[in-house]
Amino acid sequence: MHREVFDRDELALISLFAQGLCIETIARRLELSERTIRRRSRALCDRIGVTTTIQVVAWAARRRLI
């Protein structure tokens, strides 16, 4: 997989998860609902075939995307 796997907004979301922020805090920062953040994080996981956001963070970090 390459950099194109995630767009700029998705990388921003991954970066917020990497900072250890909870869904509620991320939702407030991005001015989105918690449900939207959960849905987007699930989509990130599905796209690369993992089950947790920490796995997405690790995957992105190993590829120097964040």
mmJSON file of the N, C-alpha and C atoms, coordinates in Angstrom:
{"data_MODEL":{"atom_site":{
"group_PDB":["ATOM","ATOM","ATOM","ATOM","ATOM","ATOM","ATOM","ATOM","ATOM","ATOM","ATOM","ATOM","ATOM","ATOM","ATOM","ATOM","ATOM","ATOM","ATOM","ATOM","ATOM","ATOM","ATOM","ATOM","ATOM","ATOM","ATOM","ATOM","ATOM","ATOM","ATOM","ATOM","ATOM","ATOM","ATOM","ATOM","ATOM","ATOM","ATOM","ATOM","ATOM","ATOM","ATOM","ATOM","ATOM","ATOM","ATOM","ATOM","ATOM","ATOM","ATOM","ATOM","ATOM","ATOM","ATOM","ATOM","ATOM","ATOM","ATOM","ATOM","ATOM","ATOM","ATOM","ATOM","ATOM","ATOM","ATOM","ATOM","ATOM","ATOM","ATOM","ATOM","ATOM","ATOM","ATOM","ATOM","ATOM","ATOM","ATOM","ATOM","ATOM","ATOM","ATOM","ATOM","ATOM","ATOM","ATOM","ATOM","ATOM","ATOM","ATOM","ATOM","ATOM","ATOM","ATOM","ATOM","ATOM","ATOM","ATOM","ATOM","ATOM","ATOM","ATOM","ATOM","ATOM","ATOM","ATOM","ATOM","ATOM","ATOM","ATOM","ATOM","ATOM","ATOM","ATOM","ATOM","ATOM","ATOM","ATOM","ATOM","ATOM","ATOM","ATOM","ATOM","ATOM","ATOM","ATOM","ATOM","ATOM","ATOM","ATOM","ATOM","ATOM","ATOM","ATOM","ATOM","ATOM","ATOM","ATOM","ATOM","ATOM","ATOM","ATOM","ATOM","ATOM","ATOM","ATOM","ATOM","ATOM","ATOM","ATOM","ATOM","ATOM","ATOM","ATOM","ATOM","ATOM","ATOM","ATOM","ATOM","ATOM","ATOM","ATOM","ATOM","ATOM","ATOM","ATOM","ATOM","ATOM","ATOM","ATOM","ATOM","ATOM","ATOM","ATOM","ATOM","ATOM","ATOM","ATOM","ATOM","ATOM","ATOM","ATOM","ATOM","ATOM","ATOM","ATOM","ATOM","ATOM","ATOM","ATOM","ATOM","ATOM","ATOM","ATOM","ATOM","ATOM","ATOM"],
"id":[1,2,3,4,5,6,7,8,9,10,11,12,13,14,15,16,17,18,19,20,21,22,23,24,25,26,27,28,29,30,31,32,33,34,35,36,37,38,39,40,41,42,43,44,45,46,47,48,49,50,51,52,53,54,55,56,57,58,59,60,61,62,63,64,65,66,67,68,69,70,71,72,73,74,75,76,77,78,79,80,81,82,83,84,85,86,87,88,89,90,91,92,93,94,95,96,97,98,99,100,101,102,103,104,105,106,107,108,109,110,111,112,113,114,115,116,117,118,119,120,121,122,123,124,125,126,127,128,129,130,131,132,133,134,135,136,137,138,139,140,141,142,143,144,145,146,147,148,149,150,151,152,153,154,155,156,157,158,159,160,161,162,163,164,165,166,167,168,169,170,171,172,173,174,175,176,177,178,179,180,181,182,183,184,185,186,187,188,189,190,191,192,193,194,195,196,197,198],
"type_symbol":["N","C","C","N","C","C","N","C","C","N","C","C","N","C","C","N","C","C","N","C","C","N","C","C","N","C","C","N","C","C","N","C","C","N","C","C","N","C","C","N","C","C","N","C","C","N","C","C","N","C","C","N","C","C","N","C","C","N","C","C","N","C","C","N","C","C","N","C","C","N","C","C","N","C","C","N","C","C","N","C","C","N","C","C","N","C","C","N","C","C","N","C","C","N","C","C","N","C","C","N","C","C","N","C","C","N","C","C","N","C","C","N","C","C","N","C","C","N","C","C","N","C","C","N","C","C","N","C","C","N","C","C","N","C","C","N","C","C","N","C","C","N","C","C","N","C","C","N","C","C","N","C","C","N","C","C","N","C","C","N","C","C","N","C","C","N","C","C","N","C","C","N","C","C","N","C","C","N","C","C","N","C","C","N","C","C","N","C","C","N","C","C","N","C","C","N","C","C"],
"label_atom_id":["N","CA","C","N","CA","C","N","CA","C","N","CA","C","N","CA","C","N","CA","C","N","CA","C","N","CA","C","N","CA","C","N","CA","C","N","CA","C","N","CA","C","N","CA","C","N","CA","C","N","CA","C","N","CA","C","N","CA","C","N","CA","C","N","CA","C","N","CA","C","N","CA","C","N","CA","C","N","CA","C","N","CA","C","N","CA","C","N","CA","C","N","CA","C","N","CA","C","N","CA","C","N","CA","C","N","CA","C","N","CA","C","N","CA","C","N","CA","C","N","CA","C","N","CA","C","N","CA","C","N","CA","C","N","CA","C","N","CA","C","N","CA","C","N","CA","C","N","CA","C","N","CA","C","N","CA","C","N","CA","C","N","CA","C","N","CA","C","N","CA","C","N","CA","C","N","CA","C","N","CA","C","N","CA","C","N","CA","C","N","CA","C","N","CA","C","N","CA","C","N","CA","C","N","CA","C","N","CA","C","N","CA","C","N","CA","C","N","CA","C","N","CA","C","N","CA","C","N","CA","C"],
"label_alt_id":[null,null,null,null,null,null,null,null,null,null,null,null,null,null,null,null,null,null,null,null,null,null,null,null,null,null,null,null,null,null,null,null,null,null,null,null,null,null,null,null,null,null,null,null,null,null,null,null,null,null,null,null,null,null,null,null,null,null,null,null,null,null,null,null,null,null,null,null,null,null,null,null,null,null,null,null,null,null,null,null,null,null,null,null,null,null,null,null,null,null,null,null,null,null,null,null,null,null,null,null,null,null,null,null,null,null,null,null,null,null,null,null,null,null,null,null,null,null,null,null,null,null,null,null,null,null,null,null,null,null,null,null,null,null,null,null,null,null,null,null,null,null,null,null,null,null,null,null,null,null,null,null,null,null,null,null,null,null,null,null,null,null,null,null,null,null,null,null,null,null,null,null,null,null,null,null,null,null,null,null,null,null,null,null,null,null,null,null,null,null,null,null,null,null,null,null,null,null],
"label_comp_id":["MET","MET","MET","HIS","HIS","HIS","ARG","ARG","ARG","GLU","GLU","GLU","VAL","VAL","VAL","PHE","PHE","PHE","ASP","ASP","ASP","ARG","ARG","ARG","ASP","ASP","ASP","GLU","GLU","GLU","LEU","LEU","LEU","ALA","ALA","ALA","LEU","LEU","LEU","ILE","ILE","ILE","SER","SER","SER","LEU","LEU","LEU","PHE","PHE","PHE","ALA","ALA","ALA","GLN","GLN","GLN","GLY","GLY","GLY","LEU","LEU","LEU","CYS","CYS","CYS","ILE","ILE","ILE","GLU","GLU","GLU","THR","THR","THR","ILE","ILE","ILE","ALA","ALA","ALA","ARG","ARG","ARG","ARG","ARG","ARG","LEU","LEU","LEU","GLU","GLU","GLU","LEU","LEU","LEU","SER","SER","SER","GLU","GLU","GLU","ARG","ARG","ARG","THR","THR","THR","ILE","ILE","ILE","ARG","ARG","ARG","ARG","ARG","ARG","ARG","ARG","ARG","SER","SER","SER","ARG","ARG","ARG","ALA","ALA","ALA","LEU","LEU","LEU","CYS","CYS","CYS","ASP","ASP","ASP","ARG","ARG","ARG","ILE","ILE","ILE","GLY","GLY","GLY","VAL","VAL","VAL","THR","THR","THR","THR","THR","THR","THR","THR","THR","ILE","ILE","ILE","GLN","GLN","GLN","VAL","VAL","VAL","VAL","VAL","VAL","ALA","ALA","ALA","TRP","TRP","TRP","ALA","ALA","ALA","ALA","ALA","ALA","ARG","ARG","ARG","ARG","ARG","ARG","ARG","ARG","ARG","LEU","LEU","LEU","ILE","ILE","ILE"],
"label_asym_id":["A","A","A","A","A","A","A","A","A","A","A","A","A","A","A","A","A","A","A","A","A","A","A","A","A","A","A","A","A","A","A","A","A","A","A","A","A","A","A","A","A","A","A","A","A","A","A","A","A","A","A","A","A","A","A","A","A","A","A","A","A","A","A","A","A","A","A","A","A","A","A","A","A","A","A","A","A","A","A","A","A","A","A","A","A","A","A","A","A","A","A","A","A","A","A","A","A","A","A","A","A","A","A","A","A","A","A","A","A","A","A","A","A","A","A","A","A","A","A","A","A","A","A","A","A","A","A","A","A","A","A","A","A","A","A","A","A","A","A","A","A","A","A","A","A","A","A","A","A","A","A","A","A","A","A","A","A","A","A","A","A","A","A","A","A","A","A","A","A","A","A","A","A","A","A","A","A","A","A","A","A","A","A","A","A","A","A","A","A","A","A","A","A","A","A","A","A","A"],
"label_entity_id":["1","1","1","1","1","1","1","1","1","1","1","1","1","1","1","1","1","1","1","1","1","1","1","1","1","1","1","1","1","1","1","1","1","1","1","1","1","1","1","1","1","1","1","1","1","1","1","1","1","1","1","1","1","1","1","1","1","1","1","1","1","1","1","1","1","1","1","1","1","1","1","1","1","1","1","1","1","1","1","1","1","1","1","1","1","1","1","1","1","1","1","1","1","1","1","1","1","1","1","1","1","1","1","1","1","1","1","1","1","1","1","1","1","1","1","1","1","1","1","1","1","1","1","1","1","1","1","1","1","1","1","1","1","1","1","1","1","1","1","1","1","1","1","1","1","1","1","1","1","1","1","1","1","1","1","1","1","1","1","1","1","1","1","1","1","1","1","1","1","1","1","1","1","1","1","1","1","1","1","1","1","1","1","1","1","1","1","1","1","1","1","1","1","1","1","1","1","1"],
"label_seq_id":[1,1,1,2,2,2,3,3,3,4,4,4,5,5,5,6,6,6,7,7,7,8,8,8,9,9,9,10,10,10,11,11,11,12,12,12,13,13,13,14,14,14,15,15,15,16,16,16,17,17,17,18,18,18,19,19,19,20,20,20,21,21,21,22,22,22,23,23,23,24,24,24,25,25,25,26,26,26,27,27,27,28,28,28,29,29,29,30,30,30,31,31,31,32,32,32,33,33,33,34,34,34,35,35,35,36,36,36,37,37,37,38,38,38,39,39,39,40,40,40,41,41,41,42,42,42,43,43,43,44,44,44,45,45,45,46,46,46,47,47,47,48,48,48,49,49,49,50,50,50,51,51,51,52,52,52,53,53,53,54,54,54,55,55,55,56,56,56,57,57,57,58,58,58,59,59,59,60,60,60,61,61,61,62,62,62,63,63,63,64,64,64,65,65,65,66,66,66],
"pdbx_PDB_ins_code":[null,null,null,null,null,null,null,null,null,null,null,null,null,null,null,null,null,null,null,null,null,null,null,null,null,null,null,null,null,null,null,null,null,null,null,null,null,null,null,null,null,null,null,null,null,null,null,null,null,null,null,null,null,null,null,null,null,null,null,null,null,null,null,null,null,null,null,null,null,null,null,null,null,null,null,null,null,null,null,null,null,null,null,null,null,null,null,null,null,null,null,null,null,null,null,null,null,null,null,null,null,null,null,null,null,null,null,null,null,null,null,null,null,null,null,null,null,null,null,null,null,null,null,null,null,null,null,null,null,null,null,null,null,null,null,null,null,null,null,null,null,null,null,null,null,null,null,null,null,null,null,null,null,null,null,null,null,null,null,null,null,null,null,null,null,null,null,null,null,null,null,null,null,null,null,null,null,null,null,null,null,null,null,null,null,null,null,null,null,null,null,null,null,null,null,null,null,null],
"Cartn_x":[0.84,0.0,0.887,0.351,1.131,0.465,1.092,0.599,-0.851,-1.23,-2.568,-3.66,-3.279,-4.263,-5.12,-4.527,-5.238,-5.135,-6.25,-6.195,-5.749,-5.633,-5.122,-5.973,-7.302,-8.184,-8.039,-7.875,-7.695,-6.368,-5.327,-4.029,-4.103,-4.873,-5.065,-5.761,-6.765,-7.468,-6.523,-5.736,-4.767,-3.784,-3.349,-2.415,-3.027,-4.311,-4.985,-5.068,-5.355,-5.339,-3.929,-2.926,-1.537,-1.163,-1.805,-1.554,-2.224,-2.99,-3.646,-4.97,-5.51,-6.778,-7.939,-8.939,-10.125,-11.073,-12.012,-12.971,-13.724,-14.112,-14.859,-14.045,-12.776,-11.903,-11.653,-11.414,-11.196,-12.436,-13.597,-14.847,-14.993,-14.701,-14.78,-13.781,-12.552,-11.516,-11.877,-12.45,-12.778,-14.188,-14.9,-16.278,-17.16,-17.017,-17.802,-18.433,-19.384,-19.994,-19.079,-19.261,-18.511,-18.826,-20.067,-20.464,-19.689,-19.501,-18.744,-17.296,-16.711,-15.321,-15.223,-16.174,-16.174,-16.303,-17.199,-17.406,-16.146,-15.523,-14.306,-13.144,-13.045,-11.954,-12.171,-13.425,-13.733,-13.359,-13.642,-13.314,-11.802,-11.046,-9.578,-9.091,-9.633,-9.254,-9.573,-10.781,-11.205,-10.317,-9.929,-9.158,-7.821,-7.19,-5.878,-5.932,-7.128,-7.29,-6.831,-7.099,-6.771,-8.042,-7.935,-9.139,-9.18,-8.056,-8.048,-7.35,-7.69,-7.046,-5.565,-5.169,-3.736,-2.973,-3.605,-2.96,-2.847,-3.852,-3.778,-2.63,-2.528,-1.455,-0.094,0.056,1.335,1.633,0.63,0.792,1.254,0.585,0.917,2.304,2.641,3.944,5.08,4.88,5.91,6.165,5.133,5.263,5.588,5.85,6.214,5.155,3.908,2.802,2.403,2.738,2.443,3.708],
"Cartn_y":[-1.172,0.0,1.239,2.296,3.508,4.675,5.815,7.025,7.324,6.97,7.261,6.501,5.549,4.772,5.693,6.737,7.668,9.074,9.81,11.213,12.068,13.35,14.272,14.242,14.241,14.214,12.919,11.82,10.534,10.495,11.032,11.083,11.971,13.047,13.91,13.141,12.344,11.53,10.509,9.854,8.876,9.562,10.76,11.501,11.819,12.141,12.41,11.146,10.019,8.751,8.466,8.783,8.542,9.382,10.518,11.365,10.825,9.746,9.125,9.767,10.569,11.233,10.258,10.462,9.602,10.1,9.276,9.598,10.885,11.068,12.276,13.535,13.511,14.665,14.918,13.848,13.982,14.575,14.101,14.607,16.104,16.528,17.956,18.765,18.272,18.998,19.132,18.086,18.098,18.613,18.939,19.418,18.423,17.167,16.077,15.297,14.447,13.626,12.45,11.93,10.743,9.578,9.491,8.423,8.514,9.721,9.914,9.482,9.827,9.431,7.912,7.281,5.81,5.185,5.733,5.205,5.379,6.536,6.778,5.909,5.7,4.862,3.41,2.965,1.608,1.459,2.469,2.442,2.375,3.106,3.043,1.635,1.042,-0.325,-1.299,-1.188,-2.091,-1.952,-0.723,-0.486,-1.213,-1.306,-1.977,-3.348,-3.768,-5.122,-5.332,-4.343,-4.487,-4.286,-4.486,-4.418,-3.242,-2.593,-1.49,-0.26,0.882,2.121,2.149,1.514,1.488,0.724,-0.283,-0.999,-0.103,0.733,1.691,2.666,3.159,4.095,3.437,2.208,1.501,1.281,0.892,0.66,1.941,3.044,4.334,4.812,4.596,5.027,4.237,2.93,2.113,2.567,3.116,3.584,5.076,5.663,7.083,8.007,7.639,8.47,9.508,9.2,10.154,10.405],
"Cartn_z":[0.0,0.0,0.0,-0.568,-0.719,-0.008,-0.092,0.545,0.135,-1.089,-1.581,-0.838,-0.011,0.724,1.588,2.149,3.019,2.471,2.518,2.109,3.296,3.061,4.085,5.359,5.205,6.374,7.164,6.461,7.132,7.88,7.278,7.967,9.202,9.117,10.295,11.408,11.044,12.036,12.661,11.847,12.357,13.3,12.95,13.807,15.167,15.179,16.45,17.292,16.667,17.4,17.921,17.125,17.533,18.755,18.924,20.088,21.34,21.172,22.315,22.678,21.782,22.074,21.943,22.77,22.718,21.628,21.287,20.231,20.541,21.797,22.17,21.911,22.277,22.086,20.604,19.866,18.424,17.764,18.134,17.561,17.829,19.053,19.38,18.555,18.461,17.698,16.228,15.67,14.241,13.966,15.053,14.952,14.189,14.582,14.018,15.163,14.843,15.893,16.237,17.43,17.842,16.908,16.486,15.572,14.257,13.757,12.522,12.706,13.839,14.108,14.193,14.862,14.944,13.557,12.747,11.397,10.554,10.644,9.867,10.344,11.651,12.157,11.733,11.723,11.255,9.771,8.982,7.557,7.353,8.182,8.099,8.386,9.438,9.81,8.677,8.155,7.084,5.854,5.543,4.33,4.341,5.518,5.55,6.217,6.627,7.145,8.566,9.43,10.849,11.664,12.981,13.803,14.775,15.016,15.983,15.41,15.982,15.521,15.863,16.941,17.262,16.19,15.603,14.502,13.267,13.036,11.93,12.174,13.411,13.768,13.536,14.004,13.83,12.354,11.585,10.146,9.46,9.776,9.161,9.599,10.867,11.373,10.705,10.559,9.902,8.469,7.852,6.467,6.394,7.558,7.676,7.08,7.272,6.806,7.846,9.095,10.18,10.966],
"occupancy":[1.0,1.0,1.0,1.0,1.0,1.0,1.0,1.0,1.0,1.0,1.0,1.0,1.0,1.0,1.0,1.0,1.0,1.0,1.0,1.0,1.0,1.0,1.0,1.0,1.0,1.0,1.0,1.0,1.0,1.0,1.0,1.0,1.0,1.0,1.0,1.0,1.0,1.0,1.0,1.0,1.0,1.0,1.0,1.0,1.0,1.0,1.0,1.0,1.0,1.0,1.0,1.0,1.0,1.0,1.0,1.0,1.0,1.0,1.0,1.0,1.0,1.0,1.0,1.0,1.0,1.0,1.0,1.0,1.0,1.0,1.0,1.0,1.0,1.0,1.0,1.0,1.0,1.0,1.0,1.0,1.0,1.0,1.0,1.0,1.0,1.0,1.0,1.0,1.0,1.0,1.0,1.0,1.0,1.0,1.0,1.0,1.0,1.0,1.0,1.0,1.0,1.0,1.0,1.0,1.0,1.0,1.0,1.0,1.0,1.0,1.0,1.0,1.0,1.0,1.0,1.0,1.0,1.0,1.0,1.0,1.0,1.0,1.0,1.0,1.0,1.0,1.0,1.0,1.0,1.0,1.0,1.0,1.0,1.0,1.0,1.0,1.0,1.0,1.0,1.0,1.0,1.0,1.0,1.0,1.0,1.0,1.0,1.0,1.0,1.0,1.0,1.0,1.0,1.0,1.0,1.0,1.0,1.0,1.0,1.0,1.0,1.0,1.0,1.0,1.0,1.0,1.0,1.0,1.0,1.0,1.0,1.0,1.0,1.0,1.0,1.0,1.0,1.0,1.0,1.0,1.0,1.0,1.0,1.0,1.0,1.0,1.0,1.0,1.0,1.0,1.0,1.0,1.0,1.0,1.0,1.0,1.0,1.0],
"B_iso_or_equiv":[0.0,0.0,0.0,0.0,0.0,0.0,0.0,0.0,0.0,0.0,0.0,0.0,0.0,0.0,0.0,0.0,0.0,0.0,0.0,0.0,0.0,0.0,0.0,0.0,0.0,0.0,0.0,0.0,0.0,0.0,0.0,0.0,0.0,0.0,0.0,0.0,0.0,0.0,0.0,0.0,0.0,0.0,0.0,0.0,0.0,0.0,0.0,0.0,0.0,0.0,0.0,0.0,0.0,0.0,0.0,0.0,0.0,0.0,0.0,0.0,0.0,0.0,0.0,0.0,0.0,0.0,0.0,0.0,0.0,0.0,0.0,0.0,0.0,0.0,0.0,0.0,0.0,0.0,0.0,0.0,0.0,0.0,0.0,0.0,0.0,0.0,0.0,0.0,0.0,0.0,0.0,0.0,0.0,0.0,0.0,0.0,0.0,0.0,0.0,0.0,0.0,0.0,0.0,0.0,0.0,0.0,0.0,0.0,0.0,0.0,0.0,0.0,0.0,0.0,0.0,0.0,0.0,0.0,0.0,0.0,0.0,0.0,0.0,0.0,0.0,0.0,0.0,0.0,0.0,0.0,0.0,0.0,0.0,0.0,0.0,0.0,0.0,0.0,0.0,0.0,0.0,0.0,0.0,0.0,0.0,0.0,0.0,0.0,0.0,0.0,0.0,0.0,0.0,0.0,0.0,0.0,0.0,0.0,0.0,0.0,0.0,0.0,0.0,0.0,0.0,0.0,0.0,0.0,0.0,0.0,0.0,0.0,0.0,0.0,0.0,0.0,0.0,0.0,0.0,0.0,0.0,0.0,0.0,0.0,0.0,0.0,0.0,0.0,0.0,0.0,0.0,0.0,0.0,0.0,0.0,0.0,0.0,0.0],
"pdbx_formal_charge":[null,null,null,null,null,null,null,null,null,null,null,null,null,null,null,null,null,null,null,null,null,null,null,null,null,null,null,null,null,null,null,null,null,null,null,null,null,null,null,null,null,null,null,null,null,null,null,null,null,null,null,null,null,null,null,null,null,null,null,null,null,null,null,null,null,null,null,null,null,null,null,null,null,null,null,null,null,null,null,null,null,null,null,null,null,null,null,null,null,null,null,null,null,null,null,null,null,null,null,null,null,null,null,null,null,null,null,null,null,null,null,null,null,null,null,null,null,null,null,null,null,null,null,null,null,null,null,null,null,null,null,null,null,null,null,null,null,null,null,null,null,null,null,null,null,null,null,null,null,null,null,null,null,null,null,null,null,null,null,null,null,null,null,null,null,null,null,null,null,null,null,null,null,null,null,null,null,null,null,null,null,null,null,null,null,null,null,null,null,null,null,null,null,null,null,null,null,null],
"auth_seq_id":[1,1,1,2,2,2,3,3,3,4,4,4,5,5,5,6,6,6,7,7,7,8,8,8,9,9,9,10,10,10,11,11,11,12,12,12,13,13,13,14,14,14,15,15,15,16,16,16,17,17,17,18,18,18,19,19,19,20,20,20,21,21,21,22,22,22,23,23,23,24,24,24,25,25,25,26,26,26,27,27,27,28,28,28,29,29,29,30,30,30,31,31,31,32,32,32,33,33,33,34,34,34,35,35,35,36,36,36,37,37,37,38,38,38,39,39,39,40,40,40,41,41,41,42,42,42,43,43,43,44,44,44,45,45,45,46,46,46,47,47,47,48,48,48,49,49,49,50,50,50,51,51,51,52,52,52,53,53,53,54,54,54,55,55,55,56,56,56,57,57,57,58,58,58,59,59,59,60,60,60,61,61,61,62,62,62,63,63,63,64,64,64,65,65,65,66,66,66],
"auth_comp_id":["MET","MET","MET","HIS","HIS","HIS","ARG","ARG","ARG","GLU","GLU","GLU","VAL","VAL","VAL","PHE","PHE","PHE","ASP","ASP","ASP","ARG","ARG","ARG","ASP","ASP","ASP","GLU","GLU","GLU","LEU","LEU","LEU","ALA","ALA","ALA","LEU","LEU","LEU","ILE","ILE","ILE","SER","SER","SER","LEU","LEU","LEU","PHE","PHE","PHE","ALA","ALA","ALA","GLN","GLN","GLN","GLY","GLY","GLY","LEU","LEU","LEU","CYS","CYS","CYS","ILE","ILE","ILE","GLU","GLU","GLU","THR","THR","THR","ILE","ILE","ILE","ALA","ALA","ALA","ARG","ARG","ARG","ARG","ARG","ARG","LEU","LEU","LEU","GLU","GLU","GLU","LEU","LEU","LEU","SER","SER","SER","GLU","GLU","GLU","ARG","ARG","ARG","THR","THR","THR","ILE","ILE","ILE","ARG","ARG","ARG","ARG","ARG","ARG","ARG","ARG","ARG","SER","SER","SER","ARG","ARG","ARG","ALA","ALA","ALA","LEU","LEU","LEU","CYS","CYS","CYS","ASP","ASP","ASP","ARG","ARG","ARG","ILE","ILE","ILE","GLY","GLY","GLY","VAL","VAL","VAL","THR","THR","THR","THR","THR","THR","THR","THR","THR","ILE","ILE","ILE","GLN","GLN","GLN","VAL","VAL","VAL","VAL","VAL","VAL","ALA","ALA","ALA","TRP","TRP","TRP","ALA","ALA","ALA","ALA","ALA","ALA","ARG","ARG","ARG","ARG","ARG","ARG","ARG","ARG","ARG","LEU","LEU","LEU","ILE","ILE","ILE"],
"auth_asym_id":["A","A","A","A","A","A","A","A","A","A","A","A","A","A","A","A","A","A","A","A","A","A","A","A","A","A","A","A","A","A","A","A","A","A","A","A","A","A","A","A","A","A","A","A","A","A","A","A","A","A","A","A","A","A","A","A","A","A","A","A","A","A","A","A","A","A","A","A","A","A","A","A","A","A","A","A","A","A","A","A","A","A","A","A","A","A","A","A","A","A","A","A","A","A","A","A","A","A","A","A","A","A","A","A","A","A","A","A","A","A","A","A","A","A","A","A","A","A","A","A","A","A","A","A","A","A","A","A","A","A","A","A","A","A","A","A","A","A","A","A","A","A","A","A","A","A","A","A","A","A","A","A","A","A","A","A","A","A","A","A","A","A","A","A","A","A","A","A","A","A","A","A","A","A","A","A","A","A","A","A","A","A","A","A","A","A","A","A","A","A","A","A","A","A","A","A","A","A"],
"auth_atom_id":["N","CA","C","N","CA","C","N","CA","C","N","CA","C","N","CA","C","N","CA","C","N","CA","C","N","CA","C","N","CA","C","N","CA","C","N","CA","C","N","CA","C","N","CA","C","N","CA","C","N","CA","C","N","CA","C","N","CA","C","N","CA","C","N","CA","C","N","CA","C","N","CA","C","N","CA","C","N","CA","C","N","CA","C","N","CA","C","N","CA","C","N","CA","C","N","CA","C","N","CA","C","N","CA","C","N","CA","C","N","CA","C","N","CA","C","N","CA","C","N","CA","C","N","CA","C","N","CA","C","N","CA","C","N","CA","C","N","CA","C","N","CA","C","N","CA","C","N","CA","C","N","CA","C","N","CA","C","N","CA","C","N","CA","C","N","CA","C","N","CA","C","N","CA","C","N","CA","C","N","CA","C","N","CA","C","N","CA","C","N","CA","C","N","CA","C","N","CA","C","N","CA","C","N","CA","C","N","CA","C","N","CA","C","N","CA","C","N","CA","C","N","CA","C","N","CA","C","N","CA","C"],
"pdbx_PDB_model_num":[1,1,1,1,1,1,1,1,1,1,1,1,1,1,1,1,1,1,1,1,1,1,1,1,1,1,1,1,1,1,1,1,1,1,1,1,1,1,1,1,1,1,1,1,1,1,1,1,1,1,1,1,1,1,1,1,1,1,1,1,1,1,1,1,1,1,1,1,1,1,1,1,1,1,1,1,1,1,1,1,1,1,1,1,1,1,1,1,1,1,1,1,1,1,1,1,1,1,1,1,1,1,1,1,1,1,1,1,1,1,1,1,1,1,1,1,1,1,1,1,1,1,1,1,1,1,1,1,1,1,1,1,1,1,1,1,1,1,1,1,1,1,1,1,1,1,1,1,1,1,1,1,1,1,1,1,1,1,1,1,1,1,1,1,1,1,1,1,1,1,1,1,1,1,1,1,1,1,1,1,1,1,1,1,1,1,1,1,1,1,1,1,1,1,1,1,1,1]
}}}
